[in-house]
Amino acid sequence: MNEFIAERAKLIRQMADRADPFTKIRLVNLAEAYDQRLGLRSKPVHQRKEPIGLPPISMGSSER
């Protein structure tokens, strides 16, 4: 079972190397979750300071 988890983490990291930046972060986080199941510690690649979201929408005076 541990061999399967290690191979899966390796495959996910290979996919992350070819992914766009947003998907890469998610794939690396997934690979880290597999590492944790194996008891390995890995440092995070990217820590986001702000949550991803849409910019605030300003309403016109007629919509208030």
Rosetta constraint file for C-alpha pairs under 8 A:
AtomPair CA 1 CA 5 HARMONIC 6.43 0.50
AtomPair CA 2 CA 6 HARMONIC 6.13 0.50
AtomPair CA 2 CA 38 HARMONIC 6.55 0.50
AtomPair CA 3 CA 7 HARMONIC 6.15 0.50
AtomPair CA 4 CA 8 HARMONIC 6.09 0.50
AtomPair CA 5 CA 9 HARMONIC 6.21 0.50
AtomPair CA 5 CA 34 HARMONIC 6.21 0.50
AtomPair CA 5 CA 35 HARMONIC 7.88 0.50
AtomPair CA 5 CA 37 HARMONIC 7.96 0.50
AtomPair CA 5 CA 38 HARMONIC 7.42 0.50
AtomPair CA 6 CA 10 HARMONIC 6.28 0.50
AtomPair CA 6 CA 34 HARMONIC 7.28 0.50
AtomPair CA 6 CA 35 HARMONIC 7.29 0.50
AtomPair CA 6 CA 38 HARMONIC 7.60 0.50
AtomPair CA 7 CA 11 HARMONIC 6.17 0.50
AtomPair CA 8 CA 12 HARMONIC 6.13 0.50
AtomPair CA 8 CA 31 HARMONIC 7.76 0.50
AtomPair CA 8 CA 34 HARMONIC 7.75 0.50
AtomPair CA 9 CA 13 HARMONIC 6.22 0.50
AtomPair CA 9 CA 30 HARMONIC 7.78 0.50
AtomPair CA 9 CA 31 HARMONIC 4.64 0.50
AtomPair CA 9 CA 32 HARMONIC 7.55 0.50
AtomPair CA 9 CA 34 HARMONIC 5.91 0.50
AtomPair CA 9 CA 35 HARMONIC 7.02 0.50
AtomPair CA 10 CA 14 HARMONIC 6.35 0.50
AtomPair CA 10 CA 31 HARMONIC 7.49 0.50
AtomPair CA 11 CA 15 HARMONIC 6.32 0.50
AtomPair CA 12 CA 16 HARMONIC 6.18 0.50
AtomPair CA 12 CA 27 HARMONIC 6.20 0.50
AtomPair CA 12 CA 28 HARMONIC 7.27 0.50
AtomPair CA 12 CA 30 HARMONIC 7.63 0.50
AtomPair CA 12 CA 31 HARMONIC 6.03 0.50
AtomPair CA 13 CA 17 HARMONIC 6.37 0.50
AtomPair CA 13 CA 27 HARMONIC 6.87 0.50
AtomPair CA 13 CA 28 HARMONIC 6.18 0.50
AtomPair CA 13 CA 31 HARMONIC 6.49 0.50
AtomPair CA 14 CA 18 HARMONIC 7.08 0.50
AtomPair CA 15 CA 19 HARMONIC 6.35 0.50
AtomPair CA 15 CA 24 HARMONIC 7.97 0.50
AtomPair CA 15 CA 27 HARMONIC 7.61 0.50
AtomPair CA 16 CA 20 HARMONIC 7.93 0.50
AtomPair CA 16 CA 23 HARMONIC 7.14 0.50
AtomPair CA 16 CA 24 HARMONIC 4.57 0.50
AtomPair CA 16 CA 25 HARMONIC 7.69 0.50
AtomPair CA 16 CA 27 HARMONIC 5.66 0.50
AtomPair CA 16 CA 28 HARMONIC 6.50 0.50
AtomPair CA 17 CA 24 HARMONIC 7.01 0.50
AtomPair CA 18 CA 24 HARMONIC 7.91 0.50
AtomPair CA 19 CA 23 HARMONIC 5.90 0.50
AtomPair CA 19 CA 24 HARMONIC 5.33 0.50
AtomPair CA 20 CA 24 HARMONIC 5.88 0.50
AtomPair CA 21 CA 25 HARMONIC 6.40 0.50
AtomPair CA 22 CA 26 HARMONIC 6.71 0.50
AtomPair CA 23 CA 27 HARMONIC 6.10 0.50
AtomPair CA 24 CA 28 HARMONIC 6.03 0.50
AtomPair CA 25 CA 29 HARMONIC 6.16 0.50
AtomPair CA 25 CA 45 HARMONIC 7.47 0.50
AtomPair CA 25 CA 46 HARMONIC 7.07 0.50
AtomPair CA 26 CA 30 HARMONIC 6.25 0.50
AtomPair CA 27 CA 31 HARMONIC 6.21 0.50
AtomPair CA 28 CA 32 HARMONIC 6.15 0.50
AtomPair CA 28 CA 45 HARMONIC 7.46 0.50
AtomPair CA 29 CA 33 HARMONIC 6.31 0.50
AtomPair CA 29 CA 44 HARMONIC 7.61 0.50
AtomPair CA 30 CA 34 HARMONIC 6.52 0.50
AtomPair CA 31 CA 35 HARMONIC 6.29 0.50
AtomPair CA 32 CA 36 HARMONIC 6.19 0.50
AtomPair CA 32 CA 41 HARMONIC 7.90 0.50
AtomPair CA 32 CA 42 HARMONIC 6.48 0.50
AtomPair CA 33 CA 37 HARMONIC 6.45 0.50
AtomPair CA 34 CA 38 HARMONIC 6.56 0.50
AtomPair CA 35 CA 39 HARMONIC 6.28 0.50
AtomPair CA 35 CA 40 HARMONIC 5.06 0.50
AtomPair CA 35 CA 41 HARMONIC 6.69 0.50
AtomPair CA 35 CA 42 HARMONIC 7.33 0.50
AtomPair CA 36 CA 40 HARMONIC 5.32 0.50
AtomPair CA 36 CA 41 HARMONIC 6.32 0.50
AtomPair CA 59 CA 63 HARMONIC 6.01 0.50
AtomPair CA 59 CA 64 HARMONIC 6.76 0.50
AtomPair CA 60 CA 64 HARMONIC 6.83 0.50
